[in-house]
């Protein structure tokens, strides 16, 4: 019978700051009708979309912003 040996390793999970990481994305969505603006790399276009959507739909007062931020696990020391 063989014996197995196990080792443990700590990992830290945090925002992926590598140059090749996926970009952050922002999407604004109307909470009244579920319409959404463009998904972009900054929040400004979503805010502009919401202002235009509100102008066209004065009773649509609630909005949600979805932010996608990549995270990465980084291996630490073995123990």
N, CA, C and O atoms as a CHARMM CRD file, in Angstrom:
* protein
*
  316
    1    1 UNK  N      0.84000  -1.17000   0.00000 PROA 1      0.00000
    2    1 UNK  CA     0.00000   0.00000   0.00000 PROA 1      0.00000
    3    1 UNK  C      0.89200   1.24300   0.00000 PROA 1      0.00000
    4    1 UNK  O      1.85100   1.32700   0.76800 PROA 1      0.00000
    5    2 UNK  N      0.57300   2.19600  -0.85600 PROA 2      0.00000
    6    2 UNK  CA     1.36800   3.42700  -0.89600 PROA 2      0.00000
    7    2 UNK  C      0.77400   4.45200   0.06400 PROA 2      0.00000
    8    2 UNK  O     -0.41300   4.42500   0.39100 PROA 2      0.00000
    9    3 UNK  N      1.61400   5.32300   0.48600 PROA 3      0.00000
   10    3 UNK  CA     1.18000   6.38800   1.40300 PROA 3      0.00000
   11    3 UNK  C      1.23700   7.70800   0.65100 PROA 3      0.00000
   12    3 UNK  O      2.17200   7.96500  -0.10800 PROA 3      0.00000
   13    4 UNK  N      0.24400   8.52500   0.86500 PROA 4      0.00000
   14    4 UNK  CA     0.19400   9.83600   0.20500 PROA 4      0.00000
   15    4 UNK  C      0.63100  10.90000   1.19500 PROA 4      0.00000
   16    4 UNK  O      0.35900  10.82100   2.39300 PROA 4      0.00000
   17    5 UNK  N      1.30300  11.87800   0.66500 PROA 5      0.00000
   18    5 UNK  CA     1.71600  13.00900   1.48000 PROA 5      0.00000
   19    5 UNK  C      1.05400  14.25100   0.91000 PROA 5      0.00000
   20    5 UNK  O      1.12500  14.50500  -0.29200 PROA 5      0.00000
   21    6 UNK  N      0.42200  15.00900   1.76000 PROA 6      0.00000
   22    6 UNK  CA    -0.28800  16.20600   1.33400 PROA 6      0.00000
   23    6 UNK  C      0.38800  17.43500   1.90200 PROA 6      0.00000
   24    6 UNK  O      0.83600  17.45000   3.04900 PROA 6      0.00000
   25    7 UNK  N      0.45000  18.46100   1.07900 PROA 7      0.00000
   26    7 UNK  CA     0.97300  19.74900   1.53100 PROA 7      0.00000
   27    7 UNK  C     -0.09000  20.80300   1.25600 PROA 7      0.00000
   28    7 UNK  O     -0.86900  20.67600   0.31200 PROA 7      0.00000
   29    8 UNK  N     -0.12000  21.81400   2.06100 PROA 8      0.00000
   30    8 UNK  CA    -1.08800  22.88400   1.91100 PROA 8      0.00000
   31    8 UNK  C     -0.38500  24.14500   1.44800 PROA 8      0.00000
   32    8 UNK  O      0.79700  24.35800   1.71600 PROA 8      0.00000
   33    9 UNK  N     -1.13300  24.96600   0.75400 PROA 9      0.00000
   34    9 UNK  CA    -0.55300  26.19700   0.24000 PROA 9      0.00000
   35    9 UNK  C     -1.54800  27.33600   0.42900 PROA 9      0.00000
   36    9 UNK  O     -2.73000  27.20300   0.10900 PROA 9      0.00000
   37   10 UNK  N     -1.06100  28.44300   0.94500 PROA 10     0.00000
   38   10 UNK  CA    -1.90300  29.62300   1.09700 PROA 10     0.00000
   39   10 UNK  C     -2.09300  30.29900  -0.25600 PROA 10     0.00000
   40   10 UNK  O     -1.19600  30.28100  -1.09800 PROA 10     0.00000
   41   11 UNK  N     -3.24200  30.88200  -0.45500 PROA 11     0.00000
   42   11 UNK  CA    -3.52500  31.68400  -1.64300 PROA 11     0.00000
   43   11 UNK  C     -4.12900  33.00200  -1.19000 PROA 11     0.00000
   44   11 UNK  O     -4.84800  33.06000  -0.19200 PROA 11     0.00000
   45   12 UNK  N     -3.83500  34.03600  -1.91700 PROA 12     0.00000
   46   12 UNK  CA    -4.43600  35.33900  -1.68700 PROA 12     0.00000
   47   12 UNK  C     -5.26100  35.68200  -2.91100 PROA 12     0.00000
   48   12 UNK  O     -4.77600  35.57600  -4.03700 PROA 12     0.00000
   49   13 UNK  N     -6.50200  36.09200  -2.70200 PROA 13     0.00000
   50   13 UNK  CA    -7.36900  36.47200  -3.81700 PROA 13     0.00000
   51   13 UNK  C     -7.58900  37.97300  -3.75500 PROA 13     0.00000
   52   13 UNK  O     -7.97100  38.51700  -2.71900 PROA 13     0.00000
   53   14 UNK  N     -7.34100  38.63900  -4.88800 PROA 14     0.00000
   54   14 UNK  CA    -7.51100  40.08300  -4.94600 PROA 14     0.00000
   55   14 UNK  C     -7.68800  40.54100  -6.38200 PROA 14     0.00000
   56   14 UNK  O     -7.64500  39.72700  -7.30500 PROA 14     0.00000
   57   15 UNK  N     -7.88500  41.82900  -6.57700 PROA 15     0.00000
   58   15 UNK  CA    -8.04300  42.35600  -7.93100 PROA 15     0.00000
   59   15 UNK  C     -6.85800  41.96700  -8.81000 PROA 15     0.00000
   60   15 UNK  O     -5.70700  42.01400  -8.37600 PROA 15     0.00000
   61   16 UNK  N     -7.14900  41.58800 -10.03500 PROA 16     0.00000
   62   16 UNK  CA    -6.10300  41.20400 -10.98500 PROA 16     0.00000
   63   16 UNK  C     -5.52000  42.47100 -11.59700 PROA 16     0.00000
   64   16 UNK  O     -6.16200  43.12500 -12.41900 PROA 16     0.00000
   65   17 UNK  N     -4.31800  42.80600 -11.19800 PROA 17     0.00000
   66   17 UNK  CA    -3.67200  44.04600 -11.63500 PROA 17     0.00000
   67   17 UNK  C     -2.65100  43.82600 -12.74500 PROA 17     0.00000
   68   17 UNK  O     -1.93700  44.75100 -13.13100 PROA 17     0.00000
   69   18 UNK  N     -2.58300  42.59100 -13.26100 PROA 18     0.00000
   70   18 UNK  CA    -1.63500  42.31100 -14.33500 PROA 18     0.00000
   71   18 UNK  C     -2.03500  43.05700 -15.60100 PROA 18     0.00000
   72   18 UNK  O     -3.22200  43.29500 -15.82000 PROA 18     0.00000
   73   19 UNK  N     -1.07300  43.43000 -16.43800 PROA 19     0.00000
   74   19 UNK  CA    -1.40900  44.10700 -17.70000 PROA 19     0.00000
   75   19 UNK  C     -2.31300  43.26700 -18.59500 PROA 19     0.00000
   76   19 UNK  O     -3.12300  43.82200 -19.33800 PROA 19     0.00000
   77   20 UNK  N     -2.19500  41.95600 -18.54200 PROA 20     0.00000
   78   20 UNK  CA    -3.00300  41.09600 -19.40800 PROA 20     0.00000
   79   20 UNK  C     -4.35000  40.70800 -18.78400 PROA 20     0.00000
   80   20 UNK  O     -5.08400  39.90000 -19.35300 PROA 20     0.00000
   81   21 UNK  N     -4.67500  41.27500 -17.62900 PROA 21     0.00000
   82   21 UNK  CA    -5.95100  40.96800 -16.97500 PROA 21     0.00000
   83   21 UNK  C     -7.12100  41.45900 -17.82900 PROA 21     0.00000
   84   21 UNK  O     -6.98800  42.39000 -18.62300 PROA 21     0.00000
   85   22 UNK  N     -8.26600  40.80600 -17.64300 PROA 22     0.00000
   86   22 UNK  CA    -9.47300  41.26800 -18.31900 PROA 22     0.00000
   87   22 UNK  C     -9.77000  42.70100 -17.86400 PROA 22     0.00000
   88   22 UNK  O     -9.46300  43.05700 -16.72600 PROA 22     0.00000
   89   23 UNK  N    -10.35100  43.51200 -18.71900 PROA 23     0.00000
   90   23 UNK  CA   -10.64400  44.89200 -18.32100 PROA 23     0.00000
   91   23 UNK  C    -11.85400  44.96700 -17.38500 PROA 23     0.00000
   92   23 UNK  O    -12.69800  44.07100 -17.37200 PROA 23     0.00000
   93   24 UNK  N    -11.92200  46.04300 -16.60800 PROA 24     0.00000
   94   24 UNK  CA   -13.12700  46.33700 -15.84800 PROA 24     0.00000
   95   24 UNK  C    -14.20600  46.72200 -16.85200 PROA 24     0.00000
   96   24 UNK  O    -13.91200  47.35400 -17.86700 PROA 24     0.00000
   97   25 UNK  N    -15.44300  46.34900 -16.58000 PROA 25     0.00000
   98   25 UNK  CA   -16.53400  46.78100 -17.44300 PROA 25     0.00000
   99   25 UNK  C    -17.66800  47.33800 -16.59200 PROA 25     0.00000
  100   25 UNK  O    -17.84200  46.96100 -15.43300 PROA 25     0.00000
  101   26 UNK  N    -18.42600  48.23100 -17.18700 PROA 26     0.00000
  102   26 UNK  CA   -19.53500  48.89700 -16.52000 PROA 26     0.00000
  103   26 UNK  C    -20.75400  48.82600 -17.42800 PROA 26     0.00000
  104   26 UNK  O    -20.65600  49.08900 -18.62600 PROA 26     0.00000
  105   27 UNK  N    -21.90600  48.46900 -16.85700 PROA 27     0.00000
  106   27 UNK  CA   -23.15700  48.44200 -17.60300 PROA 27     0.00000
  107   27 UNK  C    -24.24500  49.05000 -16.73500 PROA 27     0.00000
  108   27 UNK  O    -24.41000  48.65900 -15.58000 PROA 27     0.00000
  109   28 UNK  N    -24.99100  50.00800 -17.28400 PROA 28     0.00000
  110   28 UNK  CA   -26.10900  50.62100 -16.57300 PROA 28     0.00000
  111   28 UNK  C    -27.39000  49.96900 -17.06600 PROA 28     0.00000
  112   28 UNK  O    -27.55500  49.73100 -18.26300 PROA 28     0.00000
  113   29 UNK  N    -28.30200  49.68000 -16.13400 PROA 29     0.00000
  114   29 UNK  CA   -29.56100  49.01700 -16.47300 PROA 29     0.00000
  115   29 UNK  C    -30.70900  49.75000 -15.78500 PROA 29     0.00000
  116   29 UNK  O    -30.59900  50.15900 -14.62900 PROA 29     0.00000
  117   30 UNK  N    -31.80600  49.90600 -16.51300 PROA 30     0.00000
  118   30 UNK  CA   -33.01900  50.50300 -15.95200 PROA 30     0.00000
  119   30 UNK  C    -33.71600  49.45000 -15.10100 PROA 30     0.00000
  120   30 UNK  O    -33.98900  48.35000 -15.58100 PROA 30     0.00000
  121   31 UNK  N    -34.00600  49.77500 -13.84100 PROA 31     0.00000
  122   31 UNK  CA   -34.67400  48.82900 -12.95200 PROA 31     0.00000
  123   31 UNK  C    -36.16900  48.75500 -13.22400 PROA 31     0.00000
  124   31 UNK  O    -36.83700  47.84400 -12.73400 PROA 31     0.00000
  125   32 UNK  N    -36.70700  49.69100 -13.99100 PROA 32     0.00000
  126   32 UNK  CA   -38.13500  49.69200 -14.30000 PROA 32     0.00000
  127   32 UNK  C    -38.45400  48.78100 -15.47900 PROA 32     0.00000
  128   32 UNK  O    -39.37100  47.96400 -15.39900 PROA 32     0.00000
  129   33 UNK  N    -37.70800  48.91300 -16.57000 PROA 33     0.00000
  130   33 UNK  CA   -38.03300  48.15000 -17.78600 PROA 33     0.00000
  131   33 UNK  C    -36.95800  47.13900 -18.16700 PROA 33     0.00000
  132   33 UNK  O    -37.13100  46.39400 -19.13200 PROA 33     0.00000
  133   34 UNK  N    -35.85700  47.10000 -17.43100 PROA 34     0.00000
  134   34 UNK  CA   -34.75400  46.16900 -17.65000 PROA 34     0.00000
  135   34 UNK  C    -33.95800  46.44100 -18.92900 PROA 34     0.00000
  136   34 UNK  O    -33.17600  45.59500 -19.36000 PROA 34     0.00000
  137   35 UNK  N    -34.15100  47.60700 -19.53300 PROA 35     0.00000
  138   35 UNK  CA   -33.31500  47.99400 -20.67900 PROA 35     0.00000
  139   35 UNK  C    -31.91500  48.28700 -20.15500 PROA 35     0.00000
  140   35 UNK  O    -31.75100  48.65400 -18.99100 PROA 35     0.00000
  141   36 UNK  N    -30.90100  48.12700 -21.00900 PROA 36     0.00000
  142   36 UNK  CA   -29.53800  48.39400 -20.55800 PROA 36     0.00000
  143   36 UNK  C    -28.78700  49.20500 -21.59300 PROA 36     0.00000
  144   36 UNK  O    -29.06000  49.14800 -22.79100 PROA 36     0.00000
  145   37 UNK  N    -27.84000  49.95500 -21.08900 PROA 37     0.00000
  146   37 UNK  CA   -26.96300  50.73400 -21.94100 PROA 37     0.00000
  147   37 UNK  C    -25.78800  49.88600 -22.39100 PROA 37     0.00000
  148   37 UNK  O    -25.76000  48.67900 -22.15000 PROA 37     0.00000
  149   38 UNK  N    -24.82800  50.50600 -23.03900 PROA 38     0.00000
  150   38 UNK  CA   -23.66800  49.75700 -23.53200 PROA 38     0.00000
  151   38 UNK  C    -22.75600  49.30600 -22.38900 PROA 38     0.00000
  152   38 UNK  O    -22.69000  49.94900 -21.34100 PROA 38     0.00000
  153   39 UNK  N    -22.06600  48.20900 -22.60600 PROA 39     0.00000
  154   39 UNK  CA   -21.03400  47.76300 -21.67400 PROA 39     0.00000
  155   39 UNK  C    -19.73200  48.39300 -22.13400 PROA 39     0.00000
  156   39 UNK  O    -19.29600  48.18600 -23.26700 PROA 39     0.00000
  157   40 UNK  N    -19.11100  49.16900 -21.23900 PROA 40     0.00000
  158   40 UNK  CA   -17.91600  49.92300 -21.60300 PROA 40     0.00000
  159   40 UNK  C    -16.84600  49.80000 -20.52900 PROA 40     0.00000
  160   40 UNK  O    -17.05800  49.17500 -19.48900 PROA 40     0.00000
  161   41 UNK  N    -15.70400  50.39900 -20.79400 PROA 41     0.00000
  162   41 UNK  CA   -14.58100  50.36000 -19.86500 PROA 41     0.00000
  163   41 UNK  C    -14.58700  51.47100 -18.83200 PROA 41     0.00000
  164   41 UNK  O    -13.73200  51.48500 -17.94600 PROA 41     0.00000
  165   42 UNK  N    -15.52700  52.40200 -18.92100 PROA 42     0.00000
  166   42 UNK  CA   -15.65800  53.46800 -17.92500 PROA 42     0.00000
  167   42 UNK  C    -17.13300  53.64600 -17.58800 PROA 42     0.00000
  168   42 UNK  O    -17.99900  53.18800 -18.33300 PROA 42     0.00000
  169   43 UNK  N    -17.42200  54.30300 -16.47800 PROA 43     0.00000
  170   43 UNK  CA   -18.80500  54.47900 -16.03600 PROA 43     0.00000
  171   43 UNK  C    -19.53100  55.59800 -16.78100 PROA 43     0.00000
  172   43 UNK  O    -20.76100  55.61700 -16.80400 PROA 43     0.00000
  173   44 UNK  N    -18.80800  56.51300 -17.37800 PROA 44     0.00000
  174   44 UNK  CA   -19.43600  57.68700 -17.99400 PROA 44     0.00000
  175   44 UNK  C    -20.47500  57.37300 -19.06200 PROA 44     0.00000
  176   44 UNK  O    -21.55700  57.95900 -19.01700 PROA 44     0.00000
  177   45 UNK  N    -20.21700  56.48000 -20.02500 PROA 45     0.00000
  178   45 UNK  CA   -21.24600  56.20600 -21.03400 PROA 45     0.00000
  179   45 UNK  C    -22.54100  55.65300 -20.43400 PROA 45     0.00000
  180   45 UNK  O    -23.62400  55.93800 -20.94600 PROA 45     0.00000
  181   46 UNK  N    -22.44800  54.87900 -19.37200 PROA 46     0.00000
  182   46 UNK  CA   -23.64400  54.34300 -18.72400 PROA 46     0.00000
  183   46 UNK  C    -24.47700  55.43700 -18.09000 PROA 46     0.00000
  184   46 UNK  O    -25.70600  55.41100 -18.16200 PROA 46     0.00000
  185   47 UNK  N    -23.81600  56.39300 -17.47300 PROA 47     0.00000
  186   47 UNK  CA   -24.52100  57.51900 -16.87400 PROA 47     0.00000
  187   47 UNK  C    -25.19900  58.35600 -17.94700 PROA 47     0.00000
  188   47 UNK  O    -26.33000  58.80900 -17.77600 PROA 47     0.00000
  189   48 UNK  N    -24.49300  58.55700 -19.05900 PROA 48     0.00000
  190   48 UNK  CA   -25.08400  59.29600 -20.17500 PROA 48     0.00000
  191   48 UNK  C    -26.28600  58.54300 -20.74300 PROA 48     0.00000
  192   48 UNK  O    -27.30500  59.15100 -21.07200 PROA 48     0.00000
  193   49 UNK  N    -26.16400  57.21800 -20.85700 PROA 49     0.00000
  194   49 UNK  CA   -27.27900  56.41600 -21.35200 PROA 49     0.00000
  195   49 UNK  C    -28.47600  56.55400 -20.41600 PROA 49     0.00000
  196   49 UNK  O    -29.60400  56.73200 -20.87700 PROA 49     0.00000
  197   50 UNK  N    -28.24000  56.47500 -19.09800 PROA 50     0.00000
  198   50 UNK  CA   -29.32900  56.58200 -18.12700 PROA 50     0.00000
  199   50 UNK  C    -30.02300  57.94200 -18.22700 PROA 50     0.00000
  200   50 UNK  O    -31.24800  58.01800 -18.13000 PROA 50     0.00000
  201   51 UNK  N    -29.26300  58.99700 -18.41800 PROA 51     0.00000
  202   51 UNK  CA   -29.86300  60.32900 -18.55500 PROA 51     0.00000
  203   51 UNK  C    -30.75300  60.38000 -19.79600 PROA 51     0.00000
  204   51 UNK  O    -31.85600  60.92500 -19.74400 PROA 51     0.00000
  205   52 UNK  N    -30.28600  59.82000 -20.90800 PROA 52     0.00000
  206   52 UNK  CA   -31.09400  59.78500 -22.12400 PROA 52     0.00000
  207   52 UNK  C    -32.31900  58.90000 -21.96600 PROA 52     0.00000
  208   52 UNK  O    -33.39500  59.23700 -22.46100 PROA 52     0.00000
  209   53 UNK  N    -32.17000  57.77800 -21.28400 PROA 53     0.00000
  210   53 UNK  CA   -33.29600  56.87400 -21.05600 PROA 53     0.00000
  211   53 UNK  C    -34.34000  57.55200 -20.16900 PROA 53     0.00000
  212   53 UNK  O    -35.53900  57.42400 -20.41800 PROA 53     0.00000
  213   54 UNK  N    -33.90100  58.26000 -19.15300 PROA 54     0.00000
  214   54 UNK  CA   -34.81000  58.98000 -18.26600 PROA 54     0.00000
  215   54 UNK  C    -35.55800  60.08100 -19.02600 PROA 54     0.00000
  216   54 UNK  O    -36.75100  60.29800 -18.81000 PROA 54     0.00000
  217   55 UNK  N    -34.84800  60.76100 -19.90600 PROA 55     0.00000
  218   55 UNK  CA   -35.48700  61.81900 -20.69700 PROA 55     0.00000
  219   55 UNK  C    -36.59600  61.23000 -21.57800 PROA 55     0.00000
  220   55 UNK  O    -37.66200  61.83000 -21.71900 PROA 55     0.00000
  221   56 UNK  N    -36.34700  60.06700 -22.16400 PROA 56     0.00000
  222   56 UNK  CA   -37.34100  59.41700 -23.02100 PROA 56     0.00000
  223   56 UNK  C    -38.43600  58.70900 -22.20700 PROA 56     0.00000
  224   56 UNK  O    -39.53100  58.46400 -22.71400 PROA 56     0.00000
  225   57 UNK  N    -38.13400  58.38700 -20.95900 PROA 57     0.00000
  226   57 UNK  CA   -39.06900  57.64900 -20.08700 PROA 57     0.00000
  227   57 UNK  C    -39.08300  58.30100 -18.70400 PROA 57     0.00000
  228   57 UNK  O    -38.45400  57.77900 -17.78400 PROA 57     0.00000
  229   58 UNK  N    -39.77500  59.41800 -18.53300 PROA 58     0.00000
  230   58 UNK  CA   -39.71100  60.19800 -17.28500 PROA 58     0.00000
  231   58 UNK  C    -40.09900  59.43700 -16.01400 PROA 58     0.00000
  232   58 UNK  O    -39.75100  59.86300 -14.91200 PROA 58     0.00000
  233   59 UNK  N    -40.79900  58.34200 -16.15100 PROA 59     0.00000
  234   59 UNK  CA   -41.20300  57.58500 -14.95300 PROA 59     0.00000
  235   59 UNK  C    -40.20500  56.48700 -14.58400 PROA 59     0.00000
  236   59 UNK  O    -40.38600  55.80200 -13.57800 PROA 59     0.00000
  237   60 UNK  N    -39.18400  56.31900 -15.36700 PROA 60     0.00000
  238   60 UNK  CA   -38.14600  55.31100 -15.07500 PROA 60     0.00000
  239   60 UNK  C    -37.06200  55.97300 -14.22300 PROA 60     0.00000
  240   60 UNK  O    -36.10500  56.54600 -14.74200 PROA 60     0.00000
  241   61 UNK  N    -37.23500  55.88000 -12.91800 PROA 61     0.00000
  242   61 UNK  CA   -36.38000  56.63400 -11.98800 PROA 61     0.00000
  243   61 UNK  C    -35.28300  55.80100 -11.32900 PROA 61     0.00000
  244   61 UNK  O    -34.37300  56.36400 -10.72100 PROA 61     0.00000
  245   62 UNK  N    -35.34800  54.48100 -11.43500 PROA 62     0.00000
  246   62 UNK  CA   -34.39300  53.62100 -10.73200 PROA 62     0.00000
  247   62 UNK  C    -33.47300  52.89700 -11.71400 PROA 62     0.00000
  248   62 UNK  O    -33.91900  52.35400 -12.72400 PROA 62     0.00000
  249   63 UNK  N    -32.17700  52.90500 -11.39100 PROA 63     0.00000
  250   63 UNK  CA   -31.16400  52.31100 -12.26700 PROA 63     0.00000
  251   63 UNK  C    -30.19500  51.49300 -11.43600 PROA 63     0.00000
  252   63 UNK  O    -30.03000  51.72000 -10.23800 PROA 63     0.00000
  253   64 UNK  N    -29.55000  50.52700 -12.10100 PROA 64     0.00000
  254   64 UNK  CA   -28.51700  49.71200 -11.45800 PROA 64     0.00000
  255   64 UNK  C    -27.27500  49.72600 -12.34700 PROA 64     0.00000
  256   64 UNK  O    -27.36300  49.64800 -13.57200 PROA 64     0.00000
  257   65 UNK  N    -26.14600  49.82500 -11.71200 PROA 65     0.00000
  258   65 UNK  CA   -24.89000  49.72100 -12.44300 PROA 65     0.00000
  259   65 UNK  C    -24.25400  48.38400 -12.08700 PROA 65     0.00000
  260   65 UNK  O    -24.13000  48.04300 -10.91100 PROA 65     0.00000
  261   66 UNK  N    -23.85400  47.63300 -13.10200 PROA 66     0.00000
  262   66 UNK  CA   -23.13400  46.37800 -12.88800 PROA 66     0.00000
  263   66 UNK  C    -21.67700  46.61400 -13.25500 PROA 66     0.00000
  264   66 UNK  O    -21.35800  47.01100 -14.37600 PROA 66     0.00000
  265   67 UNK  N    -20.80300  46.36500 -12.29300 PROA 67     0.00000
  266   67 UNK  CA   -19.36600  46.51600 -12.50900 PROA 67     0.00000
  267   67 UNK  C    -18.74700  45.13100 -12.48500 PROA 67     0.00000
  268   67 UNK  O    -18.96000  44.36500 -11.54600 PROA 67     0.00000
  269   68 UNK  N    -17.98100  44.81000 -13.51800 PROA 68     0.00000
  270   68 UNK  CA   -17.26900  43.54100 -13.57000 PROA 68     0.00000
  271   68 UNK  C    -15.79200  43.83700 -13.39400 PROA 68     0.00000
  272   68 UNK  O    -15.18200  44.54800 -14.19200 PROA 68     0.00000
  273   69 UNK  N    -15.22800  43.27600 -12.32900 PROA 69     0.00000
  274   69 UNK  CA   -13.83000  43.52200 -11.99300 PROA 69     0.00000
  275   69 UNK  C    -13.13100  42.17300 -11.87600 PROA 69     0.00000
  276   69 UNK  O    -13.54900  41.34400 -11.06800 PROA 69     0.00000
  277   70 UNK  N    -12.08900  41.92700 -12.64900 PROA 70     0.00000
  278   70 UNK  CA   -11.41800  40.62300 -12.57700 PROA 70     0.00000
  279   70 UNK  C    -10.61000  40.46500 -11.28000 PROA 70     0.00000
  280   70 UNK  O     -9.97200  41.40400 -10.80400 PROA 70     0.00000
  281   71 UNK  N    -10.66000  39.26700 -10.73600 PROA 71     0.00000
  282   71 UNK  CA    -9.87800  38.91200  -9.55300 PROA 71     0.00000
  283   71 UNK  C     -9.00200  37.71900  -9.90500 PROA 71     0.00000
  284   71 UNK  O     -9.28200  36.98300 -10.85100 PROA 71     0.00000
  285   72 UNK  N     -7.94600  37.54100  -9.13600 PROA 72     0.00000
  286   72 UNK  CA    -7.01700  36.44200  -9.40200 PROA 72     0.00000
  287   72 UNK  C     -6.50100  35.89300  -8.07700 PROA 72     0.00000
  288   72 UNK  O     -6.25100  36.64200  -7.13200 PROA 72     0.00000
  289   73 UNK  N     -6.34600  34.57300  -8.02500 PROA 73     0.00000
  290   73 UNK  CA    -5.74400  33.92400  -6.86400 PROA 73     0.00000
  291   73 UNK  C     -4.23600  33.83100  -7.10600 PROA 73     0.00000
  292   73 UNK  O     -3.79200  33.39600  -8.16900 PROA 73     0.00000
  293   74 UNK  N     -3.47200  34.23700  -6.12200 PROA 74     0.00000
  294   74 UNK  CA    -2.01000  34.19600  -6.21000 PROA 74     0.00000
  295   74 UNK  C     -1.51200  33.21200  -5.16100 PROA 74     0.00000
  296   74 UNK  O     -1.82700  33.33500  -3.97700 PROA 74     0.00000
  297   75 UNK  N     -0.73600  32.24100  -5.60700 PROA 75     0.00000
  298   75 UNK  CA    -0.21900  31.20800  -4.71100 PROA 75     0.00000
  299   75 UNK  C      0.83400  31.78900  -3.78200 PROA 75     0.00000
  300   75 UNK  O      1.66500  32.60200  -4.18600 PROA 75     0.00000
  301   76 UNK  N      0.78100  31.35900  -2.54700 PROA 76     0.00000
  302   76 UNK  CA     1.75400  31.79600  -1.55700 PROA 76     0.00000
  303   76 UNK  C      2.68200  30.65500  -1.16800 PROA 76     0.00000
  304   76 UNK  O      2.98000  29.76700  -1.96700 PROA 76     0.00000
  305   77 UNK  N      3.12400  30.70200   0.06100 PROA 77     0.00000
  306   77 UNK  CA     4.06800  29.70700   0.57100 PROA 77     0.00000
  307   77 UNK  C      3.40200  28.35600   0.79800 PROA 77     0.00000
  308   77 UNK  O      2.21600  28.26500   1.11400 PROA 77     0.00000
  309   78 UNK  N      4.20900  27.30700   0.62500 PROA 78     0.00000
  310   78 UNK  CA     3.77400  25.96700   0.99600 PROA 78     0.00000
  311   78 UNK  C      3.95300  25.80900   2.49100 PROA 78     0.00000
  312   78 UNK  O      4.86700  26.39300   3.07300 PROA 78     0.00000
  313   79 UNK  N      3.09900  25.03300   3.11200 PROA 79     0.00000
  314   79 UNK  CA     3.28400  24.70000   4.52000 PROA 79     0.00000
  315   79 UNK  C      2.78000  23.33900   4.83600 PROA 79     0.00000
  316   79 UNK  O      2.86100  22.90200   5.98400 PROA 79     0.00000
